[in-house]
Amino acid sequence: MRIIPAIDIINGKCVRLTKGDYTTQKIYSESPLDIAREFEANGIQFLHLVDLDGAKSNHIVNYKVLYEIASKTSLKVDFGGGLKSNDDLKIAFENGASQITGGSIAVKNSGLFMEWITSYGSEKIILGADCNNRKIATQGWLESSDIDVVDFIQDYESKGVNYVICTDISKDGMLLGTSNDLYKEILNKTQIKLIASGGVASIQDLEKLIYI
């Protein structure tokens, strides 16, 4: 198992939302770099960095935060939020992203998302499969769809996607444990490399995930 902490960014600051609700925003730190360095000092090697401003704006916004963390730490950063065009993707990689996550783009413009897989390789592009009641959500979780999350992942696996980050929105920010039944179903029905996200609150949660 690989432990990947997440930093969510609004206005260049570290924030946390409850169930993806922007009105519940709580600022944890004015300096994402300080938090990233703290992770690094404790042996963390990977970081999931989310541009929440970008997710709402349909284009990358907080790329300077990405650059600062990537250039001043050794962390391998997966960057997501607002990546909707080739220019956005170029900006993310030029500013130090090791991987990017595409969620809304994979729903709304599958052709472009698959172009990214072809151009950059499946090791560089992670499919974002965030869901509420099993239905895929987009636009920073502000929009819902009728697409079943497992069907969504299976479809993209058949097209060559290797990595998926799946967040059960009902668990996100609640610190009440993870959606183990959903993750078990995904792992049973696919050969995907799954990044389980949302609800982790204790070492016991991690131990349960290991044995899914």
Secondary structure, 3 states (H helix, E strand, C coil): CCCCCEEEEECCEEEEEECCEEEEEEEEECCHHHHHHHHHHCCCCEEEEEEHHHHHHCCCCCHHHHHHHHHHCCCEEEEECCCCCHHHHHHHHHCCCCEEEECHHHHHCHHHHHHHHHHHCCCCEEEECCEECCEEEECCCCEEEEEEHHHHHHHHHHCCCCEEEEEECCCCCCCCCCCHHHHHHHHHHCCCEEEEECCCCCHHHHHHHHCC
